[in-house]
Amino acid sequence: MTARSAATRAVDRLDLSPRFTPADTAALNARFEGVTTDAMLRAVLAENLAGRTTIVSSFGAESAVLLHLVASVNPSIPVLFLDTGKHFPETLAYRDALADRLGLTELRILRPNPLALQAKDASGLRWSFDPDGCCEMRKVQPLARALARFDASFTGRKGFQAKTRAGLPRFELDTSDAAGRLKINPLIDWNASQIEGYMVMHDLPRHPLVARGYPSIGCSPCTRAVAPGEDPRAGRWSGWDKVECGIHKPGEEPFL
Protein backbone atom coordinates (compact mmCIF):
# COMPACT_ATOMS: atom_id res chain seq x y z
CA MET A 1 0.00 0.00 0.00
CA THR A 2 1.39 3.39 -0.95
CA ALA A 3 1.55 6.31 1.47
CA ARG A 4 -1.04 8.08 -0.68
CA SER A 5 -3.58 5.23 -0.46
CA ALA A 6 -3.01 4.91 3.29
CA ALA A 7 -3.69 8.61 3.75
CA THR A 8 -6.88 8.33 1.67
CA ARG A 9 -8.14 5.47 3.83
CA ALA A 10 -7.43 7.46 6.98
CA VAL A 11 -9.45 10.40 5.68
CA ASP A 12 -12.36 8.17 4.64
CA ARG A 13 -12.62 6.43 8.02
CA LEU A 14 -15.72 7.52 9.93
CA ASP A 15 -15.31 8.84 13.44
CA LEU A 16 -18.04 7.12 15.45
CA SER A 17 -16.88 8.32 18.86
CA PRO A 18 -19.36 10.34 20.97
CA ARG A 19 -19.40 14.11 20.60
CA PHE A 20 -19.19 14.44 24.39
CA THR A 21 -18.43 12.00 27.19
CA PRO A 22 -19.14 11.96 30.94
CA ALA A 23 -15.59 13.22 31.43
CA ASP A 24 -16.35 16.21 29.22
CA THR A 25 -19.46 17.15 31.21
CA ALA A 26 -17.58 16.75 34.47
CA ALA A 27 -14.83 19.06 33.20
CA LEU A 28 -17.34 21.68 32.03
CA ASN A 29 -19.23 21.60 35.32
CA ALA A 30 -15.96 21.97 37.22
CA ARG A 31 -14.74 24.83 35.04
CA PHE A 32 -17.93 26.84 35.42
CA GLU A 33 -18.68 26.11 39.07
CA GLY A 34 -19.47 29.44 40.72
CA VAL A 35 -19.34 31.31 37.41
CA THR A 36 -22.32 33.55 36.65
CA THR A 37 -24.82 32.35 34.06
CA ASP A 38 -24.07 35.25 31.74
CA ALA A 39 -20.30 34.68 31.88
CA MET A 40 -20.76 30.95 31.36
CA LEU A 41 -22.93 31.48 28.29
CA ARG A 42 -20.50 33.97 26.78
CA ALA A 43 -17.56 31.62 27.26
CA VAL A 44 -19.38 28.57 25.92
CA LEU A 45 -20.47 30.42 22.78
CA ALA A 46 -17.35 32.53 22.21
CA GLU A 47 -14.98 29.57 22.64
CA ASN A 48 -17.26 27.17 20.75
CA LEU A 49 -17.10 24.74 23.68
CA ALA A 50 -20.33 23.01 22.72
CA GLY A 51 -20.04 22.86 18.93
CA ARG A 52 -23.23 23.39 16.94
CA THR A 53 -25.72 24.68 19.49
CA THR A 54 -29.44 25.35 19.54
CA ILE A 55 -32.08 26.45 22.06
CA VAL A 56 -35.19 24.37 22.63
CA SER A 57 -37.91 26.73 23.80
CA SER A 58 -41.60 26.31 24.61
CA PHE A 59 -42.09 30.10 24.68
CA GLY A 60 -43.80 29.50 27.99
CA ALA A 61 -44.12 31.39 31.24
CA GLU A 62 -40.39 31.90 31.88
CA SER A 63 -38.87 31.30 28.44
CA ALA A 64 -38.05 34.97 27.90
CA VAL A 65 -35.20 34.84 30.42
CA LEU A 66 -33.06 32.21 28.69
CA LEU A 67 -33.91 33.55 25.24
CA HIS A 68 -32.86 37.05 26.28
CA LEU A 69 -29.62 35.80 27.86
CA VAL A 70 -28.58 33.86 24.77
CA ALA A 71 -29.81 36.46 22.27
CA SER A 72 -27.69 39.05 24.09
CA VAL A 73 -24.65 37.00 23.08
CA ASN A 74 -25.76 35.71 19.68
CA PRO A 75 -29.32 36.27 18.37
CA SER A 76 -28.66 34.05 15.35
CA ILE A 77 -28.52 30.80 17.34
CA PRO A 78 -31.28 28.48 16.06
CA VAL A 79 -34.32 28.39 18.36
CA LEU A 80 -36.46 25.25 18.05
CA PHE A 81 -40.18 25.50 18.83
CA LEU A 82 -42.43 22.44 18.76
CA ASP A 83 -45.73 23.37 17.17
CA THR A 84 -47.78 20.43 18.39
CA GLY A 85 -51.04 21.68 16.93
CA LYS A 86 -52.42 21.81 20.48
CA HIS A 87 -50.96 25.07 21.79
CA PHE A 88 -52.97 27.89 23.30
CA PRO A 89 -53.44 30.68 20.73
CA GLU A 90 -51.82 32.98 23.29
CA THR A 91 -48.62 30.92 23.15
CA LEU A 92 -48.32 31.23 19.38
CA ALA A 93 -48.90 34.98 19.50
CA TYR A 94 -46.41 35.34 22.36
CA ARG A 95 -43.81 33.29 20.43
CA ASP A 96 -43.93 35.64 17.47
CA ALA A 97 -43.95 38.81 19.57
CA LEU A 98 -41.04 37.69 21.77
CA ALA A 99 -38.94 36.51 18.82
CA ASP A 100 -39.43 39.91 17.21
CA ARG A 101 -38.64 41.78 20.43
CA LEU A 102 -35.40 39.85 21.02
CA GLY A 103 -34.31 39.90 17.38
CA LEU A 104 -34.17 36.12 17.06
CA THR A 105 -33.26 35.48 13.44
CA GLU A 106 -33.35 31.66 13.39
CA LEU A 107 -36.71 30.63 14.84
CA ARG A 108 -37.43 27.14 13.50
CA ILE A 109 -40.92 25.69 13.81
CA LEU A 110 -41.02 21.90 14.22
CA ARG A 111 -44.21 19.99 13.48
CA PRO A 112 -45.24 16.34 13.85
CA ASN A 113 -45.22 13.98 10.92
CA PRO A 114 -48.69 14.33 9.33
CA LEU A 115 -48.71 10.67 8.27
CA ALA A 116 -48.07 9.59 11.87
CA LEU A 117 -50.87 11.81 13.10
CA GLN A 118 -53.27 10.44 10.52
CA ALA A 119 -52.38 6.86 11.40
CA LYS A 120 -52.32 7.16 15.19
CA ASP A 121 -54.29 10.29 16.12
CA ALA A 122 -56.76 11.00 13.34
CA SER A 123 -59.34 12.23 15.87
CA GLY A 124 -56.83 14.52 17.60
CA LEU A 125 -57.94 13.10 20.95
CA ARG A 126 -55.05 10.79 21.81
CA TRP A 127 -54.06 13.20 24.58
CA SER A 128 -57.28 12.24 26.43
CA PHE A 129 -56.40 8.55 26.85
CA ASP A 130 -52.68 8.26 26.02
CA PRO A 131 -50.83 11.49 26.83
CA ASP A 132 -47.43 9.77 26.58
CA GLY A 133 -48.19 8.61 23.05
CA CYS A 134 -49.47 12.05 22.10
CA CYS A 135 -46.30 13.72 23.39
CA GLU A 136 -44.16 11.12 21.63
CA MET A 137 -45.64 11.96 18.23
CA ARG A 138 -46.05 15.68 18.66
CA LYS A 139 -42.90 16.54 20.64
CA VAL A 140 -40.33 13.81 21.15
CA GLN A 141 -40.05 12.52 17.59
CA PRO A 142 -39.98 15.91 15.80
CA LEU A 143 -37.40 17.23 18.24
CA ALA A 144 -35.20 14.15 17.91
CA ARG A 145 -35.11 14.62 14.14
CA ALA A 146 -34.17 18.29 14.47
CA LEU A 147 -31.54 17.79 17.20
CA ALA A 148 -29.65 15.27 15.08
CA ARG A 149 -28.06 18.28 13.33
CA PHE A 150 -26.67 19.74 16.57
CA ASP A 151 -23.96 18.90 19.10
CA ALA A 152 -25.65 20.61 22.08
CA SER A 153 -28.91 22.19 23.13
CA PHE A 154 -29.77 24.82 25.73
CA THR A 155 -32.82 24.15 27.89
CA GLY A 156 -34.77 26.42 30.23
CA ARG A 157 -35.15 23.86 33.02
CA LYS A 158 -34.93 25.11 36.59
CA GLY A 159 -34.49 23.06 39.73
CA PHE A 160 -37.34 24.66 41.64
CA GLN A 161 -39.91 23.69 39.00
CA ALA A 162 -40.24 20.04 39.98
CA LYS A 163 -38.59 17.26 41.99
CA THR A 164 -37.48 15.65 38.74
CA ARG A 165 -35.39 18.73 37.96
CA ALA A 166 -33.90 19.48 41.38
CA GLY A 167 -30.17 18.88 41.59
CA LEU A 168 -29.52 18.61 37.85
CA PRO A 169 -26.10 19.90 36.69
CA ARG A 170 -25.51 22.73 34.26
CA PHE A 171 -23.97 20.33 31.76
CA GLU A 172 -25.17 16.80 31.17
CA LEU A 173 -25.36 14.24 28.41
CA ASP A 174 -28.61 13.96 26.51
CA THR A 175 -29.56 10.39 27.42
CA SER A 176 -31.83 10.09 24.38
CA ASP A 177 -28.83 10.45 22.07
CA ALA A 178 -26.25 7.65 21.82
CA ALA A 179 -23.87 9.95 19.93
CA GLY A 180 -23.19 12.02 23.06
CA ARG A 181 -25.06 15.25 22.48
CA LEU A 182 -24.65 17.80 25.27
CA LYS A 183 -27.59 19.29 27.16
CA ILE A 184 -26.94 22.63 28.86
CA ASN A 185 -29.17 23.94 31.65
CA PRO A 186 -28.04 27.56 32.26
CA LEU A 187 -30.89 28.37 34.68
CA ILE A 188 -30.94 25.14 36.66
CA ASP A 189 -29.79 26.85 39.88
CA TRP A 190 -31.97 29.96 39.52
CA ASN A 191 -34.90 30.43 41.89
CA ALA A 192 -38.27 32.03 41.24
CA SER A 193 -37.11 35.38 42.67
CA GLN A 194 -34.15 35.51 40.30
CA ILE A 195 -36.37 34.75 37.32
CA GLU A 196 -38.82 37.46 38.32
CA GLY A 197 -36.02 39.95 39.00
CA TYR A 198 -34.50 39.35 35.58
CA MET A 199 -37.87 39.78 33.87
CA VAL A 200 -38.39 43.10 35.65
CA MET A 201 -34.83 44.36 35.13
CA HIS A 202 -35.00 43.83 31.39
CA ASP A 203 -38.69 44.68 31.02
CA LEU A 204 -39.37 41.39 29.27
CA PRO A 205 -42.90 40.75 28.00
CA ARG A 206 -44.98 38.19 29.90
CA HIS A 207 -46.88 35.27 28.51
CA PRO A 208 -50.51 36.45 28.80
CA LEU A 209 -51.62 33.23 30.55
CA VAL A 210 -49.32 33.82 33.53
CA ALA A 211 -51.66 36.49 34.89
CA ARG A 212 -54.48 33.95 34.66
CA GLY A 213 -52.80 31.43 36.95
CA TYR A 214 -50.63 29.41 34.55
CA PRO A 215 -47.02 29.33 35.88
CA SER A 216 -46.16 26.43 33.54
CA ILE A 217 -47.69 26.35 30.07
CA GLY A 218 -47.87 23.43 27.67
CA CYS A 219 -50.51 22.22 25.25
CA SER A 220 -54.00 23.51 25.97
CA PRO A 221 -55.78 20.16 26.57
CA CYS A 222 -53.18 19.08 29.14
CA THR A 223 -52.60 22.35 31.03
CA ARG A 224 -54.77 23.93 33.72
CA ALA A 225 -54.42 26.92 36.00
CA VAL A 226 -52.58 26.29 39.29
CA ALA A 227 -54.07 27.04 42.72
CA PRO A 228 -52.07 29.08 45.27
CA GLY A 229 -49.51 26.91 47.02
CA GLU A 230 -49.45 24.20 44.37
CA ASP A 231 -46.27 23.09 42.61
CA PRO A 232 -45.66 25.33 39.57
CA ARG A 233 -46.03 22.30 37.30
CA ALA A 234 -49.11 20.88 39.03
CA GLY A 235 -51.23 22.09 36.15
CA ARG A 236 -49.42 19.94 33.61
CA TRP A 237 -51.12 16.61 32.85
CA SER A 238 -53.26 17.02 35.95
CA GLY A 239 -54.77 13.70 37.01
CA TRP A 240 -52.12 11.65 35.22
CA ASP A 241 -49.00 10.01 36.61
CA LYS A 242 -46.92 12.15 34.27
CA VAL A 243 -44.62 15.09 34.96
CA GLU A 244 -42.56 15.41 31.74
CA CYS A 245 -43.42 15.22 28.07
CA GLY A 246 -40.53 12.82 27.35
CA ILE A 247 -38.03 15.30 25.94
CA HIS A 248 -36.15 15.51 29.23
CA LYS A 249 -36.33 11.87 30.30
CA PRO A 250 -34.02 8.96 29.50
CA GLY A 251 -34.79 7.38 26.15
CA GLU A 252 -37.70 4.97 26.15
CA GLU A 253 -39.14 2.57 23.61
CA PRO A 254 -40.55 4.52 20.65
CA PHE A 255 -44.29 5.05 20.51
CA LEU A 256 -45.92 2.51 18.17
PERA-V767113 format. One record per residue. N is the residue number from 1. OMEGA is omega as a letter, one per 20 degrees, with the letter a starting at -180 (none if undefined). NEAR is the number of other ideal C-beta (glycine too) atoms within 12 Angstrom. Layout:
# PERA-V767113
N OMEGA NEAR
N OMEGA NEAR
This chain:
# PERA-V767113
1 r 9
2 r 8
3 a 9
4 a 10
5 r 11
6 r 12
7 r 12
8 r 12
9 a 13
10 a 13
11 a 11
12 a 10
13 a 11
14 r 9
15 a 11
16 r 9
17 a 12
18 r 20
19 a 28
20 a 31
21 r 18
22 r 17
23 r 14
24 a 26
25 r 31
26 r 18
27 r 17
28 r 31
29 r 26
30 a 15
31 a 19
32 r 30
33 r 15
34 r 12
35 a 20
36 a 18
37 a 32
38 a 23
39 r 18
40 a 32
41 a 34
42 r 20
43 a 22
44 a 32
45 a 30
46 a 14
47 r 17
48 a 13
49 a 27
50 r 36
51 a 23
52 a 20
53 r 36
54 r 37
55 r 45
56 a 41
57 r 46
58 a 40
59 a 42
60 a 43
61 a 43
62 a 38
63 a 41
64 a 38
65 a 41
66 r 42
67 r 47
68 r 35
69 a 39
70 r 40
71 r 33
72 r 23
73 a 27
74 a 26
75 a 23
76 r 19
77 r 35
78 r 30
79 a 38
80 r 36
81 a 34
82 r 38
83 a 26
84 a 38
85 a 28
86 a 32
87 r 31
88 r 30
89 r 14
90 r 26
91 a 34
92 r 28
93 r 18
94 r 33
95 a 35
96 a 21
97 a 22
98 r 36
99 r 30
100 a 17
101 a 21
102 r 35
103 r 19
104 a 33
105 a 15
106 r 24
107 a 29
108 a 28
109 r 24
110 a 30
111 r 25
112 r 35
113 a 21
114 r 15
115 r 13
116 r 25
117 a 27
118 a 14
119 a 16
120 r 25
121 a 30
122 a 13
123 a 14
124 a 20
125 a 17
126 r 30
127 a 32
128 r 18
129 a 13
130 a 22
131 r 34
132 r 28
133 r 30
134 r 36
135 a 37
136 a 36
137 a 38
138 a 39
139 a 41
140 a 35
141 r 34
142 a 32
143 r 40
144 r 32
145 a 21
146 a 29
147 r 35
148 a 21
149 a 21
150 r 33
151 a 28
152 r 39
153 r 43
154 r 43
155 r 40
156 a 38
157 r 39
158 a 37
159 a 24
160 a 27
161 a 34
162 r 27
163 a 15
164 a 21
165 a 28
166 r 18
167 r 16
168 r 28
169 r 27
170 a 38
171 r 36
172 r 32
173 r 31
174 a 36
175 r 21
176 a 30
177 a 27
178 a 17
179 r 25
180 r 26
181 a 38
182 r 38
183 a 40
184 a 45
185 a 37
186 a 43
187 a 38
188 a 32
189 r 26
190 r 29
191 a 18
192 a 21
193 r 12
194 r 23
195 a 34
196 r 21
197 r 14
198 r 27
199 a 27
200 a 15
201 a 14
202 r 20
203 a 11
204 a 29
205 a 28
206 r 28
207 a 37
208 a 23
209 r 29
210 a 29
211 a 14
212 r 18
213 r 21
214 r 32
215 r 35
216 a 40
217 r 39
218 r 39
219 a 33
220 a 23
221 a 27
222 r 34
223 r 36
224 r 26
225 a 23
226 r 24
227 r 14
228 r 10
229 r 8
230 r 18
231 a 22
232 a 32
233 r 34
234 a 26
235 a 32
236 a 35
237 a 28
238 a 23
239 r 13
240 r 23
241 a 9
242 a 25
243 r 27
244 a 31
245 a 38
246 r 31
247 a 36
248 r 32
249 r 23
250 a 18
251 r 19
252 r 20
253 a 12
254 r 16
255 a 26
256 none 13
